[in-house]
Amino acid sequence: MHVDDMEDLDELDVERQLRRVLAGTASTVSGEGVRQEAITQSVARRRRRRWTVRAGIMATGMAATVAGLVAVRADHSPDTISGPSSEPTTTAEPTPSSPTTSSTTSSTSSTSTTPATTALPEFPPELTGLSQGSPAWALYLAVAPQSDSPELLAADAAAGDAGYGSGTGFSNVGCDWGAPEALGVSSDWYSAAVYFETESAAEQARSAFEARGHPPVGVVQVTTYCLD
Amino acid sequence: MADFDEVFRRERTPMVRLAYLMLGSESLAEEVVHDGFVALLERWDRIDNPGAYLRRCVVNGCVGARRRARRLPPPAGDASADLGAAHLTDVLMGLPPQRRAMVVLRYYADLTQEDIAETLRLPVGTVKSGLHRALGELKEALSDAR
């Protein structure tokens, strides 16, 4: 296409040229650098990391359950108390897109006198379609000076587990105006964050992450930049 | 449903090309697509439409990556690109990430406005107006280049 051809351009001309240029530009890459083995390895690493975190949470939860049973036994006669089921009661983790699946429990509990498992708080929907200069409530899951720090990776995995972000990764804290001051970190630091429309949604998400063993750094009202 | 191997073989190159058009960097595009496939494989049993899920991951990943990298250089373009094509590419890369995503999804991936809205989780009206504005900007920039 020559610039001289652009006289009297109408929308169809632009669309036609656009299709041709995009197809031509795209054809210069093949994507051979994306390897299936590397994807499988990444998934295995993330699963191992999550297993480690969940094992820690389970140990804490079991200790709390034992403490709870001891307390209950102190208040009730022994013949009214059933011990914990041989299989643990599990709580399904809700996702923002499928709230109806939240807080369901398996039917493996033995009797109604077993101490009930508290339902975990649900994850509210995130704010999608961030735009330049727009307000948002940011929930910072982790901040760190290096983009490859373990806390950022763990926070990213937790956000992915919750159904947030679809792998959006990390951004500079400075891209969110108001965040460096509120968090007390340099604007060059990196953050793993999820964005919400309202403060209450951000606080609900904070509670949901806390309940799953991932205490966030904080909630900040920000203006989003670096999107232009 | 197709198995993961089949989806990988079918979608790898188109997704990297889509990401490349949005990011202007082949290595970054491959990184985003890698992350998209990781997310897909992790949730494989819970996903009805792997292709649509992967595309959403890649597009969202590209928007996020643009935030990280702030401004990236435009794609090099094909070897036969002339002045008009190069200028069009420059203008495209100057659009805000979300509007650029709309243009790439519409005119490269051939998605309908409804599918673009679903991918970007935006109202259809926002996609329509975004595409209209983007085309206007591209047309104006190309006319100015004369």
Interface residues (C-beta under 8 A of the other chain):
Chain A: M1 H2 V3 D4 D5 M6 E7 L9 E11 V14 E15 Q17 L18 R19 R20 V21 L22 A23 G24 T25 A26 S27 T28 V29 S30 G31 G33 V34 Q36 A38 I39 T40 S42 V43 R46 R47 T128 G129 L130 S131 Q132 S147 G160 G165 S166 G167 T168 G169 F170 S171 N172 C175 C226 L227 D228
Chain B: D5 F8 R12 T13 M15 V16 R17 L18 Y20 L21 E26 S27 A29 E30 V32 V33 H34 D35 G36 F37 V38 A39 L41 E42 R56 C57 N60 G61 V63 G64 A65 R66 R67 R68 R70 P75 A76 G77 D78 A79 S80 A81 D82 L83 G84 A85 H87 L88 T89 L92 P96 P97 Q98 V103 V104 Y107 Y108 L120 R121 L122 T126 L135 L138 K139 L142 S143 A145 R146
